[in-house]
Amino acid sequence: MGRLTGRLAVITGGASGIGQAFAKRLSEDGAAIAVADIRHAADTRAMVEATGGQFFGAVCDVTDPAQVVRFVDQVGAALGTADILVNNVGIFPLQAFDDISNEDWHRINAINTDSLFYFSKAFVPGMRARKWGRIVNLTSTVNWLMIPKYVHYITTKAAAIGFTRGLANELGPDGITVNAIAPSLVRNVTTEASELAGMFDAIPSMQAIPRLQVPEDLVGTLSFLVSDDAAFVTGQTIAVDGGLTKG
Ligand SMILES: NC(=O)c1ccc[n+]([C@@H]2O[C@H](COP(=O)([O-])OP(=O)(O)OC[C@H]3O[C@@H](n4cnc5c(N)ncnc54)[C@H](O)[C@@H]3O)[C@@H](O)[C@H]2O)c1
């Protein structure tokens, strides 16, 4: 029996990267896993099923409220009611302020910020009914660093902290905690293919633990935050960043 046996965890953007590592770990902890991603989550399914866990995945654009509602119905039919929501989905294109179009601005806000609202609205009622729930939102240490070309991204990741704090205030009486995790720069397929790869030496050199972060560095903190052990931890932003920032 893992510490999450009997729980159902929904992970947005879980087809790759950090969300995929989260799915694997929460499955190892005993939770059933549901993934909403714009891509097929076949690799994540294979990882979860290899741990002996239950998995449901659906193609869902998190910016479309109708698709979110459909996903909630599908998850309900496949696995039941969610106890844990990990708002992991996010995009982080480097773009100078002058190059950000209105369309770019709305898209990053829709994916990184609006989806937190849509998914929380969808899954909080079930958590409330059972007086137990865990919501974890992904923010970033970019909030505290001098990283150019990220006006839009930093805006959304500051919003994730505000959302975490505001929602924690309202859901505490119902046994639901809301927290945020702030990674450093993480090596994965997306960052390897982007301009961010140019910072793979510089960012770790500013960390107390001077090596490049990998998705697996984040999973233990998530596992704790969604467990019974973290029942009195809410509204917090936990930096899991090798000591890059010190709050
Ligand atoms: N990688 C890093 O260095 C880093 C650092 C700090 C914070 N973060 C945050 O961690 C989270 C995960 O990042 P990652 O590096 O694992 O990203 P990733 O690019 O590896 O994975 C993101 C996933 O989101 C999915 N996605 C994108 N748009 C979508 C949409 N409209 N609807 C549904 N799914 C969609 C993608 O298909 C992908 O599977 C993000 O919120 C990101 O901002 C990442």
The ligand as a Gaussian input file, in Angstrom:
#p B3LYP/6-31G(d) Opt

LIG

0 1
 N       11.079000      23.008000     -17.637000
 C       11.457000      24.001000     -16.840000
 O       12.630000      24.427000     -16.824000
 C       10.462000      24.625000     -15.902000
 C       10.943000      25.486000     -14.910000
 C       10.030000      26.069000     -14.031000
 C        8.682000      25.806000     -14.150000
 N        8.243000      24.966000     -15.130000
 C        6.812000      24.730000     -15.222000
 O        6.572000      23.349000     -15.062000
 C        5.419000      22.980000     -15.829000
 C        5.744000      21.801000     -16.733000
 O        6.816000      22.191000     -17.577000
 P        7.602000      21.136000     -18.498000
 O        8.973000      21.653000     -18.659000
 O        7.393000      19.775000     -17.997000
 O        6.830000      21.346000     -19.877000
 P        6.740000      20.366000     -21.157000
 O        6.804000      21.242000     -22.349000
 O        7.731000      19.265000     -21.031000
 O        5.293000      19.737000     -20.987000
 C        4.158000      20.551000     -21.059000
 C        2.993000      19.685000     -21.492000
 O        1.858000      20.557000     -21.631000
 C        1.159000      20.152000     -22.811000
 N        0.372000      21.280000     -23.325000
 C        0.821000      22.415000     -23.892000
 N       -0.219000      23.185000     -24.270000
 C       -1.345000      22.521000     -23.924000
 C       -2.731000      22.804000     -24.038000
 N       -3.195000      23.925000     -24.617000
 N       -3.620000      21.891000     -23.565000
 C       -3.195000      20.731000     -23.007000
 N       -1.884000      20.419000     -22.865000
 C       -0.977000      21.296000     -23.331000
 C        2.245000      19.702000     -23.782000
 O        1.709000      18.871000     -24.793000
 C        3.215000      18.996000     -22.850000
 O        2.939000      17.606000     -22.728000
 C        4.978000      24.236000     -16.577000
 O        3.928000      24.861000     -15.867000
 C        6.219000      25.097000     -16.555000
 O        5.909000      26.464000     -16.647000
 C        9.096000      24.367000     -16.008000

